């Protein structure tokens, strides 16, 4: 019987270490992806599929707790944060795929108009 108790403790301990290692690897993956996206996206104009300009990408933000990466879009000193999951294409401009989101950004230019939750922790 004591052997079973030791095996359960060992399994829980190993599982906990394994989970922590996976979380660290996930954070590293997010950090590397964000660095690559900074090189690709910073300074590019963001447009809707019907070619309406939303502004320029000025920063990339990371949200490690949810493994999300956000673009900060500046339009005449008004900033909005949009998940990179909304990107349709990247050429010399960044095209967003969500017409409704793009229209709200073009009209309001503020993150308060987004249906998404922006990051809450510093990245």
WODA-V617213 format. One record per residue. RES is the residue in three letters. OMEGA is omega in whole degrees, -180 to 180 (* if undefined). Layout:
# WODA-V617213
res->{RES | RES}
omega->{OMEGA | OMEGA}
This chain:
# WODA-V617213
res->{UNK | UNK | UNK | UNK | UNK | UNK | UNK | UNK | UNK | UNK | UNK | UNK | UNK | UNK | UNK | UNK | UNK | UNK | UNK | UNK | UNK | UNK | UNK | UNK | UNK | UNK | UNK | UNK | UNK | UNK | UNK | UNK | UNK | UNK | UNK | UNK | UNK | UNK | UNK | UNK | UNK | UNK | UNK | UNK | UNK | UNK | UNK | UNK | UNK | UNK | UNK | UNK | UNK | UNK | UNK | UNK | UNK | UNK | UNK | UNK | UNK | UNK | UNK | UNK | UNK | UNK | UNK | UNK | UNK | UNK | UNK | UNK | UNK | UNK | UNK | UNK | UNK | UNK | UNK | UNK | UNK | UNK | UNK | UNK | UNK | UNK | UNK | UNK | UNK | UNK | UNK | UNK | UNK | UNK | UNK | UNK | UNK | UNK | UNK | UNK | UNK | UNK | UNK | UNK | UNK | UNK | UNK | UNK | UNK | UNK | UNK | UNK | UNK | UNK | UNK | UNK | UNK | UNK | UNK | UNK | UNK | UNK | UNK}
omega->{178 | 179 | 177 | 178 | 179 | 179 | 178 | 178 | -179 | 179 | 179 | -180 | 180 | 178 | 180 | 178 | 179 | 178 | 179 | 178 | 179 | 179 | 178 | 178 | 177 | 178 | 178 | 178 | 179 | 179 | 180 | 179 | 180 | 178 | 178 | 179 | 176 | 180 | -177 | -167 | -174 | 178 | -180 | 176 | 177 | -178 | 173 | 177 | 178 | 169 | 174 | -179 | 178 | -178 | -175 | 176 | -178 | -180 | 173 | 180 | -180 | 175 | -173 | -176 | 179 | 178 | -179 | 176 | -176 | 170 | 172 | -177 | 180 | 177 | 180 | 177 | 173 | -178 | 174 | 178 | -178 | 178 | 178 | 177 | 180 | -178 | 176 | 179 | 173 | 173 | 171 | 175 | 176 | 179 | 177 | -175 | -173 | -178 | -178 | 177 | -180 | -180 | 179 | 178 | -180 | -178 | -172 | -180 | 180 | -179 | 180 | 179 | -177 | 175 | -179 | 175 | 178 | -178 | 179 | 179 | -179 | -179 | *}
